[in-house]
Amino acid sequence: MPRINEAFLNLRASYLFAEVKRRTQAHRDAHPGVRLIDLGIGDVTLPLPEVVVQALVDAAREQARAETLKGYARSSSATAARATRPTSRSCSRRTRWWP
């Protein structure tokens, strides 16, 4: 017999986008004279504009070259990740995983 996962009982009944819409409307109601620029999810039934696609392509190409790679900011989690990443000595095929 199937059992209910107890963790489901602790979930809030809110859907993220519905909650964002609720809070946005509450802000508009509380501040009627303020212009609010909505950067919501947009219309997901339309294709991405070409300028967005080109920006994604450019950013990906930038990350693909050692000279222009930006990577992540140094942080304790990044340091820990670098400490545990595979090295060419630990890979059976001697694969180089980073430049």
MMTF fields as JSON, N, C-alpha, C and O atoms, coordinates in Angstrom:
{
  "mmtfVersion": "1.0.0",
  "mmtfProducer": "UNKNOWN",
  "numBonds": 395,
  "numAtoms": 396,
  "numGroups": 99,
  "numChains": 1,
  "numModels": 1,
  "chainsPerModel": [1],
  "groupsPerChain": [99],
  "chainIdList": ["A"],
  "bondAtomList": [4, 2, 8, 6, 12, 10, 16, 14, 20, 18, 24, 22, 28, 26, 32, 30, 36, 34, 40, 38, 44, 42, 48, 46, 52, 50, 56, 54, 60, 58, 64, 62, 68, 66, 72, 70, 76, 74, 80, 78, 84, 82, 88, 86, 92, 90, 96, 94, 100, 98, 104, 102, 108, 106, 112, 110, 116, 114, 120, 118, 124, 122, 128, 126, 132, 130, 136, 134, 140, 138, 144, 142, 148, 146, 152, 150, 156, 154, 160, 158, 164, 162, 168, 166, 172, 170, 176, 174, 180, 178, 184, 182, 188, 186, 192, 190, 196, 194, 200, 198, 204, 202, 208, 206, 212, 210, 216, 214, 220, 218, 224, 222, 228, 226, 232, 230, 236, 234, 240, 238, 244, 242, 248, 246, 252, 250, 256, 254, 260, 258, 264, 262, 268, 266, 272, 270, 276, 274, 280, 278, 284, 282, 288, 286, 292, 290, 296, 294, 300, 298, 304, 302, 308, 306, 312, 310, 316, 314, 320, 318, 324, 322, 328, 326, 332, 330, 336, 334, 340, 338, 344, 342, 348, 346, 352, 350, 356, 354, 360, 358, 364, 362, 368, 366, 372, 370, 376, 374, 380, 378, 384, 382, 388, 386, 392, 390],
  "bondOrderList": [1, 1, 1, 1, 1, 1, 1, 1, 1, 1, 1, 1, 1, 1, 1, 1, 1, 1, 1, 1, 1, 1, 1, 1, 1, 1, 1, 1, 1, 1, 1, 1, 1, 1, 1, 1, 1, 1, 1, 1, 1, 1, 1, 1, 1, 1, 1, 1, 1, 1, 1, 1, 1, 1, 1, 1, 1, 1, 1, 1, 1, 1, 1, 1, 1, 1, 1, 1, 1, 1, 1, 1, 1, 1, 1, 1, 1, 1, 1, 1, 1, 1, 1, 1, 1, 1, 1, 1, 1, 1, 1, 1, 1, 1, 1, 1, 1, 1],
  "groupList": [{"groupName": "MET", "atomNameList": ["N", "CA", "C", "O"], "elementList": ["N", "C", "C", "O"], "formalChargeList": [0, 0, 0, 0], "bondAtomList": [1, 0, 2, 1, 3, 2], "bondOrderList": [1, 1, 2], "singleLetterCode": "M", "chemCompType": "L-PEPTIDE LINKING"}, {"groupName": "PRO", "atomNameList": ["N", "CA", "C", "O"], "elementList": ["N", "C", "C", "O"], "formalChargeList": [0, 0, 0, 0], "bondAtomList": [1, 0, 2, 1, 3, 2], "bondOrderList": [1, 1, 2], "singleLetterCode": "P", "chemCompType": "L-PEPTIDE LINKING"}, {"groupName": "ARG", "atomNameList": ["N", "CA", "C", "O"], "elementList": ["N", "C", "C", "O"], "formalChargeList": [0, 0, 0, 0], "bondAtomList": [1, 0, 2, 1, 3, 2], "bondOrderList": [1, 1, 2], "singleLetterCode": "R", "chemCompType": "L-PEPTIDE LINKING"}, {"groupName": "ILE", "atomNameList": ["N", "CA", "C", "O"], "elementList": ["N", "C", "C", "O"], "formalChargeList": [0, 0, 0, 0], "bondAtomList": [1, 0, 2, 1, 3, 2], "bondOrderList": [1, 1, 2], "singleLetterCode": "I", "chemCompType": "L-PEPTIDE LINKING"}, {"groupName": "ASN", "atomNameList": ["N", "CA", "C", "O"], "elementList": ["N", "C", "C", "O"], "formalChargeList": [0, 0, 0, 0], "bondAtomList": [1, 0, 2, 1, 3, 2], "bondOrderList": [1, 1, 2], "singleLetterCode": "N", "chemCompType": "L-PEPTIDE LINKING"}, {"groupName": "GLU", "atomNameList": ["N", "CA", "C", "O"], "elementList": ["N", "C", "C", "O"], "formalChargeList": [0, 0, 0, 0], "bondAtomList": [1, 0, 2, 1, 3, 2], "bondOrderList": [1, 1, 2], "singleLetterCode": "E", "chemCompType": "L-PEPTIDE LINKING"}, {"groupName": "ALA", "atomNameList": ["N", "CA", "C", "O"], "elementList": ["N", "C", "C", "O"], "formalChargeList": [0, 0, 0, 0], "bondAtomList": [1, 0, 2, 1, 3, 2], "bondOrderList": [1, 1, 2], "singleLetterCode": "A", "chemCompType": "L-PEPTIDE LINKING"}, {"groupName": "PHE", "atomNameList": ["N", "CA", "C", "O"], "elementList": ["N", "C", "C", "O"], "formalChargeList": [0, 0, 0, 0], "bondAtomList": [1, 0, 2, 1, 3, 2], "bondOrderList": [1, 1, 2], "singleLetterCode": "F", "chemCompType": "L-PEPTIDE LINKING"}, {"groupName": "LEU", "atomNameList": ["N", "CA", "C", "O"], "elementList": ["N", "C", "C", "O"], "formalChargeList": [0, 0, 0, 0], "bondAtomList": [1, 0, 2, 1, 3, 2], "bondOrderList": [1, 1, 2], "singleLetterCode": "L", "chemCompType": "L-PEPTIDE LINKING"}, {"groupName": "SER", "atomNameList": ["N", "CA", "C", "O"], "elementList": ["N", "C", "C", "O"], "formalChargeList": [0, 0, 0, 0], "bondAtomList": [1, 0, 2, 1, 3, 2], "bondOrderList": [1, 1, 2], "singleLetterCode": "S", "chemCompType": "L-PEPTIDE LINKING"}, {"groupName": "TYR", "atomNameList": ["N", "CA", "C", "O"], "elementList": ["N", "C", "C", "O"], "formalChargeList": [0, 0, 0, 0], "bondAtomList": [1, 0, 2, 1, 3, 2], "bondOrderList": [1, 1, 2], "singleLetterCode": "Y", "chemCompType": "L-PEPTIDE LINKING"}, {"groupName": "VAL", "atomNameList": ["N", "CA", "C", "O"], "elementList": ["N", "C", "C", "O"], "formalChargeList": [0, 0, 0, 0], "bondAtomList": [1, 0, 2, 1, 3, 2], "bondOrderList": [1, 1, 2], "singleLetterCode": "V", "chemCompType": "L-PEPTIDE LINKING"}, {"groupName": "LYS", "atomNameList": ["N", "CA", "C", "O"], "elementList": ["N", "C", "C", "O"], "formalChargeList": [0, 0, 0, 0], "bondAtomList": [1, 0, 2, 1, 3, 2], "bondOrderList": [1, 1, 2], "singleLetterCode": "K", "chemCompType": "L-PEPTIDE LINKING"}, {"groupName": "THR", "atomNameList": ["N", "CA", "C", "O"], "elementList": ["N", "C", "C", "O"], "formalChargeList": [0, 0, 0, 0], "bondAtomList": [1, 0, 2, 1, 3, 2], "bondOrderList": [1, 1, 2], "singleLetterCode": "T", "chemCompType": "L-PEPTIDE LINKING"}, {"groupName": "GLN", "atomNameList": ["N", "CA", "C", "O"], "elementList": ["N", "C", "C", "O"], "formalChargeList": [0, 0, 0, 0], "bondAtomList": [1, 0, 2, 1, 3, 2], "bondOrderList": [1, 1, 2], "singleLetterCode": "Q", "chemCompType": "L-PEPTIDE LINKING"}, {"groupName": "HIS", "atomNameList": ["N", "CA", "C", "O"], "elementList": ["N", "C", "C", "O"], "formalChargeList": [0, 0, 0, 0], "bondAtomList": [1, 0, 2, 1, 3, 2], "bondOrderList": [1, 1, 2], "singleLetterCode": "H", "chemCompType": "L-PEPTIDE LINKING"}, {"groupName": "ASP", "atomNameList": ["N", "CA", "C", "O"], "elementList": ["N", "C", "C", "O"], "formalChargeList": [0, 0, 0, 0], "bondAtomList": [1, 0, 2, 1, 3, 2], "bondOrderList": [1, 1, 2], "singleLetterCode": "D", "chemCompType": "L-PEPTIDE LINKING"}, {"groupName": "GLY", "atomNameList": ["N", "CA", "C", "O"], "elementList": ["N", "C", "C", "O"], "formalChargeList": [0, 0, 0, 0], "bondAtomList": [1, 0, 2, 1, 3, 2], "bondOrderList": [1, 1, 2], "singleLetterCode": "G", "chemCompType": "PEPTIDE LINKING"}, {"groupName": "CYS", "atomNameList": ["N", "CA", "C", "O"], "elementList": ["N", "C", "C", "O"], "formalChargeList": [0, 0, 0, 0], "bondAtomList": [1, 0, 2, 1, 3, 2], "bondOrderList": [1, 1, 2], "singleLetterCode": "C", "chemCompType": "L-PEPTIDE LINKING"}, {"groupName": "TRP", "atomNameList": ["N", "CA", "C", "O"], "elementList": ["N", "C", "C", "O"], "formalChargeList": [0, 0, 0, 0], "bondAtomList": [1, 0, 2, 1, 3, 2], "bondOrderList": [1, 1, 2], "singleLetterCode": "W", "chemCompType": "L-PEPTIDE LINKING"}],
  "groupTypeList": [0, 1, 2, 3, 4, 5, 6, 7, 8, 4, 8, 2, 6, 9, 10, 8, 7, 6, 5, 11, 12, 2, 2, 13, 14, 6, 15, 2, 16, 6, 15, 1, 17, 11, 2, 8, 3, 16, 8, 17, 3, 17, 16, 11, 13, 8, 1, 8, 1, 5, 11, 11, 11, 14, 6, 8, 11, 16, 6, 6, 2, 5, 14, 6, 2, 6, 5, 13, 8, 12, 17, 10, 6, 2, 9, 9, 9, 6, 13, 6, 6, 2, 6, 13, 2, 1, 13, 9, 2, 9, 18, 9, 2, 2, 13, 2, 19, 19, 1],
  "groupIdList": [1, 2, 3, 4, 5, 6, 7, 8, 9, 10, 11, 12, 13, 14, 15, 16, 17, 18, 19, 20, 21, 22, 23, 24, 25, 26, 27, 28, 29, 30, 31, 32, 33, 34, 35, 36, 37, 38, 39, 40, 41, 42, 43, 44, 45, 46, 47, 48, 49, 50, 51, 52, 53, 54, 55, 56, 57, 58, 59, 60, 61, 62, 63, 64, 65, 66, 67, 68, 69, 70, 71, 72, 73, 74, 75, 76, 77, 78, 79, 80, 81, 82, 83, 84, 85, 86, 87, 88, 89, 90, 91, 92, 93, 94, 95, 96, 97, 98, 99],
  "secStructList": [7, 7, 7, 7, 7, 4, 4, 4, 4, 4, 1, 7, 1, 7, 7, 2, 2, 2, 2, 2, 2, 2, 2, 2, 2, 2, 2, 2, 2, 2, 7, 6, 6, 1, 7, 7, 7, 7, 7, 7, 7, 7, 7, 6, 6, 1, 7, 7, 7, 2, 2, 2, 2, 2, 2, 2, 2, 2, 2, 2, 2, 2, 2, 6, 1, 6, 6, 6, 7, 7, 7, 7, 7, 7, 7, 2, 2, 2, 2, 2, 2, 2, 2, 2, 1, 7, 7, 6, 6, 6, 1, 6, 6, 7, 7, 7, 7, 7, 7],
  "xCoordList": [0.837, 0.0, 0.885, 1.8, 0.627, 1.443, 1.242, 0.159, 2.33, 2.264, 2.573, 3.31, 2.015, 2.275, 3.622, 3.919, 4.42, 5.695, 5.388, 4.736, 5.855, 5.563, 6.053, 5.482, 7.093, 7.628, 6.584, 6.588, 5.696, 4.666, 3.733, 3.178, 3.57, 2.696, 3.279, 2.552, 4.597, 5.253, 5.343, 5.772, 4.952, 5.027, 3.949, 2.827, 4.322, 3.326, 2.488, 2.951, 1.279, 0.35, 0.539, -0.326, 1.638, 1.838, 2.647, 3.635, 2.223, 2.961, 3.792, 3.276, 5.062, 5.986, 5.447, 5.429, 5.009, 4.586, 3.3, 3.101, 2.433, 1.22, 1.588, 0.975, 2.58, 3.036, 3.685, 3.456, 4.488, 5.103, 4.013, 4.08, 3.017, 1.914, 1.164, 0.802, 0.929, 0.218, 0.992, 0.419, 2.301, 3.131, 3.246, 3.253, 3.335, 3.402, 2.127, 2.178, 0.987, -0.287, -0.405, -0.917, 0.052, 0.003, 0.861, 0.48, 2.008, 2.871, 2.194, 2.23, 1.587, 0.878, -0.267, -0.486, -0.995, -2.113, -1.623, -2.263, -0.485, 0.061, 0.733, 0.851, 1.174, 1.896, 1.315, 1.97, 0.1, -0.568, 0.131, -0.056, 0.924, 1.58, 2.93, 3.545, 3.399, 4.725, 4.623, 3.77, 5.499, 5.543, 6.385, 7.532, 5.834, 6.521, 6.814, 5.902, 8.073, 8.457, 8.428, 9.194, 7.554, 7.372, 8.352, 8.272, 9.254, 10.208, 9.821, 10.67, 8.561, 8.034, 8.591, 9.558, 7.979, 8.515, 8.241, 8.814, 7.385, 7.103, 6.127, 5.485, 6.024, 5.105, 5.902, 6.658, 5.728, 6.518, 5.996, 6.501, 4.987, 4.502, 5.174, 4.933, 6.018, 6.717, 8.2, 8.759, 8.837, 10.268, 11.103, 10.65, 12.312, 13.213, 13.569, 13.728, 13.696, 14.142, 15.573, 16.362, 15.907, 17.24, 18.344, 19.411, 18.105, 19.131, 19.445, 20.593, 18.447, 18.662, 19.451, 20.39, 19.078, 19.79, 21.253, 22.145, 21.502, 22.874, 23.677, 24.855, 23.048, 23.739, 24.11, 25.189, 23.233, 23.54, 24.696, 25.583, 24.685, 25.762, 27.091, 28.106, 27.082, 28.304, 28.843, 30.049, 27.973, 28.399, 28.963, 29.953, 28.347, 28.852, 30.213, 31.102, 30.384, 31.69, 32.77, 33.921, 32.392, 33.339, 33.817, 34.991, 32.925, 33.274, 34.076, 34.67, 34.099, 34.771, 36.263, 36.982, 36.732, 38.146, 38.816, 38.261, 39.998, 40.715, 40.984, 40.959, 41.241, 41.567, 40.38, 40.572, 39.161, 37.984, 37.079, 36.033, 37.467, 36.675, 36.537, 37.528, 35.317, 35.084, 34.914, 35.363, 34.282, 34.093, 33.26, 32.474, 33.437, 32.715, 33.643, 34.863, 33.057, 33.846, 34.455, 33.882, 35.589, 36.227, 35.349, 34.929, 35.088, 34.318, 34.749, 35.488, 34.291, 34.681, 34.146, 34.817, 32.938, 32.388, 33.154, 33.356, 33.587, 34.372, 35.722, 36.219, 36.312, 37.593, 37.432, 38.277, 36.345, 36.097, 35.875, 36.344, 35.164, 34.913, 36.212, 36.431, 37.083, 38.364, 39.214, 39.951, 39.111, 39.909, 39.463, 40.258, 38.198, 37.683, 37.516, 37.132, 37.795, 37.603, 38.626, 39.696, 38.314, 39.246, 40.493, 40.437, 41.568, 42.813, 43.174, 42.597, 44.122, 44.51, 45.087, 45.004, 45.67, 46.212, 45.118, 45.3, 43.964, 42.901, 41.947, 41.072, 42.097, 41.216, 41.876, 43.052, 41.097, 41.661, 42.139, 43.089, 41.502, 41.887, 42.839, 43.153, 43.281, 44.16, 43.489, 44.137, 42.187, 41.423, 41.69, 41.727, 41.874, 42.043, 40.689, 40.068, 40.219, 38.877, 38.8, 37.697, 39.905, 39.901, 41.208, 42.176, 41.255, 42.46, 43.628, 44.718],
  "yCoordList": [-1.179, 0.0, 1.247, 1.347, 2.208, 3.424, 4.269, 4.315, 4.934, 5.829, 7.251, 7.459, 8.21, 9.623, 10.001, 9.698, 10.66, 11.177, 12.279, 13.268, 12.11, 13.062, 14.479, 15.456, 14.596, 15.916, 16.744, 17.971, 16.091, 16.825, 17.586, 18.622, 17.07, 17.72, 19.049, 19.897, 19.228, 20.456, 21.517, 22.639, 21.189, 22.147, 23.208, 22.937, 24.431, 25.498, 25.329, 24.775, 25.802, 25.625, 26.673, 26.819, 27.398, 28.505, 28.086, 27.36, 28.544, 28.371, 29.628, 30.731, 29.497, 30.626, 31.814, 32.932, 31.595, 32.721, 33.353, 34.56, 32.546, 33.103, 33.974, 35.018, 33.551, 34.327, 35.636, 36.68, 35.586, 36.81, 37.769, 38.965, 37.255, 38.105, 38.718, 39.893, 37.921, 38.419, 39.555, 40.584, 39.356, 40.382, 41.637, 42.755, 41.447, 42.598, 43.418, 44.646, 42.742, 43.459, 44.145, 45.262, 43.507, 44.126, 45.393, 46.39, 45.351, 46.536, 47.65, 48.815, 47.289, 48.292, 48.919, 50.128, 48.098, 48.61, 49.551, 50.561, 49.211, 50.022, 51.295, 52.263, 51.309, 52.455, 52.794, 52.573, 53.325, 53.546, 54.537, 54.455, 55.463, 56.448, 56.012, 56.731, 54.839, 54.374, 53.517, 52.634, 53.785, 52.987, 51.739, 51.846, 50.587, 49.319, 48.665, 48.434, 48.368, 47.691, 46.192, 45.69, 45.486, 44.059, 43.275, 43.312, 42.581, 41.731, 40.269, 39.422, 39.987, 38.635, 37.654, 37.951, 36.491, 35.434, 35.669, 34.986, 36.611, 36.896, 35.904, 35.132, 35.932, 35.051, 33.858, 33.971, 32.729, 31.545, 30.84, 29.781, 31.428, 30.851, 31.5, 31.104, 32.497, 33.192, 32.812, 32.529, 32.804, 32.491, 33.621, 34.762, 33.289, 34.306, 35.299, 34.911, 36.575, 37.553, 37.245, 36.733, 37.543, 37.254, 37.886, 37.293, 39.086, 39.745, 38.93, 38.9, 38.276, 37.428, 36.182, 35.797, 35.563, 34.379, 34.717, 33.964, 35.845, 36.246, 36.517, 36.17, 37.133, 37.392, 36.087, 35.983, 35.09, 33.78, 33.108, 32.531, 33.183, 32.601, 33.287, 32.619, 34.61, 35.355, 35.008, 34.827, 34.914, 34.589, 33.177, 32.942, 32.238, 30.869, 30.784, 30.085, 31.495, 31.505, 32.137, 31.7, 33.163, 33.811, 32.828, 32.834, 32.0, 31.021, 29.849, 29.085, 29.7, 28.573, 28.818, 27.904, 30.032, 30.365, 30.752, 31.521, 30.221, 30.502, 31.99, 32.497, 32.701, 34.127, 34.978, 36.04, 34.522, 35.33, 34.683, 35.236, 33.533, 32.828, 33.684, 34.194, 33.839, 34.598, 33.675, 34.005, 32.537, 31.593, 32.184, 33.107, 31.65, 32.11, 32.907, 32.761, 33.742, 34.501, 33.534, 32.484, 33.886, 33.064, 33.069, 34.123, 31.902, 31.784, 30.504, 29.7, 30.324, 29.122, 27.879, 26.847, 27.965, 26.791, 26.511, 25.352, 27.585, 27.382, 26.77, 25.906, 27.212, 26.651, 25.178, 24.359, 24.839, 23.436, 22.618, 21.483, 23.182, 22.46, 22.226, 21.145, 23.251, 23.082, 22.016, 21.286, 21.931, 20.953, 19.529, 18.598, 19.341, 17.991, 17.635, 16.508, 18.57, 18.268, 17.242, 17.125, 16.498, 15.478, 16.105, 17.178, 15.446, 15.881, 14.88, 13.794, 15.234, 14.303, 13.028, 11.969, 13.102, 11.899, 10.977, 9.762, 11.573, 10.751, 10.2, 9.398, 10.612, 10.127, 8.963, 9.009, 7.935, 6.73, 6.959, 6.309, 7.873, 8.114, 9.311, 9.738, 9.833, 10.995, 12.173, 12.913, 12.335, 13.408, 14.713, 14.753, 15.767, 17.082, 17.75, 17.988, 18.056, 18.582, 20.091, 20.63, 20.798, 22.252, 22.735, 21.976, 23.996, 24.511, 24.627, 25.048],
  "zCoordList": [0.0, 0.0, 0.0, 0.818, -0.911, -0.956, 0.305, 0.89, 0.695, 1.849, 1.398, 0.435, 2.087, 1.785, 2.378, 3.534, 1.576, 2.066, 3.074, 2.738, 4.306, 5.378, 5.044, 5.527, 4.233, 3.878, 3.125, 3.219, 2.383, 1.655, 2.601, 2.236, 3.799, 4.771, 5.257, 5.775, 5.088, 5.532, 4.438, 4.708, 3.22, 2.117, 2.247, 2.674, 1.864, 1.839, 0.574, -0.423, 0.629, -0.487, -1.575, -2.439, -1.556, -2.479, -3.703, -3.588, -4.86, -6.104, -6.286, -6.102, -6.643, -6.682, -7.468, -6.954, -8.695, -9.531, -9.018, -9.155, -8.433, -7.833, -6.633, -6.413, -5.861, -4.715, -5.159, -4.548, -6.214, -6.746, -7.209, -6.929, -7.91, -8.382, -7.205, -7.242, -6.158, -4.98, -4.311, -3.954, -4.148, -3.502, -4.362, -3.845, -5.666, -6.575, -6.465, -6.391, -6.455, -6.349, -4.998, -4.921, -3.943, -2.61, -2.581, -1.969, -3.237, -3.306, -4.104, -3.709, -5.213, -6.032, -5.24, -5.312, -4.487, -3.689, -2.591, -2.295, -1.991, -0.9, -1.396, -0.644, -2.646, -3.219, -4.594, -5.613, -4.631, -5.923, -6.85, -8.064, -6.33, -7.179, -7.718, -8.505, -7.302, -7.7, -8.954, -9.049, -9.913, -11.145, -10.871, -10.436, -11.119, -10.884, -12.228, -13.022, -12.479, -13.718, -13.449, -12.627, -14.135, -13.932, -14.802, -16.03, -14.168, -14.883, -14.697, -14.42, -14.849, -14.669, -15.682, -16.384, -15.753, -16.61, -18.086, -18.935, -18.402, -19.805, -20.41, -19.698, -21.71, -22.435, -22.948, -23.913, -22.299, -22.656, -23.913, -24.288, -24.561, -25.82, -27.021, -28.161, -26.768, -27.849, -27.84, -26.781, -29.014, -29.048, -28.435, -28.342, -28.026, -27.497, -28.596, -29.753, -28.246, -29.239, -29.673, -28.878, -30.894, -31.441, -30.61, -30.45, -30.076, -29.267, -28.01, -27.567, -27.437, -26.258, -26.648, -25.951, -27.741, -28.219, -28.488, -28.1, -29.151, -29.465, -28.192, -28.118, -27.193, -25.924, -25.234, -24.65, -25.294, -24.709, -25.44, -24.812, -26.758, -27.564, -27.252, -27.055, -27.207, -26.91, -25.532, -25.37, -24.544, -23.18, -23.108, -22.415, -23.811, -23.813, -24.479, -23.993, -25.595, -26.276, -25.399, -25.407, -24.647, -23.744, -22.672, -22.301, -22.185, -21.153, -21.721, -20.961, -23.026, -23.661, -23.892, -24.297, -23.641, -23.879, -22.567, -21.782, -22.335, -21.089, -20.923, -19.802, -22.023, -21.942, -21.489, -20.897, -21.761, -21.44, -20.398, -20.056, -19.899, -18.894, -17.645, -17.123, -17.17, -15.943, -14.752, -13.654, -14.937, -13.843, -12.727, -12.941, -11.544, -10.368, -9.473, -9.533, -8.653, -7.683, -6.672, -6.384, -6.149, -5.131, -3.883, -3.405, -3.38, -2.142, -1.459, -2.028, -0.257, 0.471, -0.227, -0.247, -0.805, -1.488, -2.779, -3.144, -3.48, -4.695, -4.347, -5.069, -3.249, -2.814, -2.489, -2.851, -1.806, -1.479, -2.737, -2.83, -3.707, -4.956, -5.714, -6.259, -5.75, -6.435, -5.758, -6.422, -4.446, -3.708, -3.99, -3.862, -4.373, -4.592, -6.058, -6.374, -6.967, -8.386, -8.853, -8.258, -9.909, -10.396, -11.008, -11.609, -10.852, -11.477, -12.552, -12.612, -13.398, -14.455, -13.854, -14.477, -12.657, -12.019, -11.497, -11.424, -11.127, -10.553, -11.608, -11.281, -12.859, -13.92, -14.638, -14.998, -14.832, -15.434, -16.86, -17.296, -17.602, -18.984, -19.118, -20.229, -18.014, -17.998, -18.71, -19.449, -18.478, -19.092, -18.373, -17.143, -19.121, -18.522, -18.455, -19.491, -17.267, -17.071, -17.107, -17.202, -17.038, -17.072, -17.681, -17.737, -18.142, -18.784, -17.807, -18.196]
}
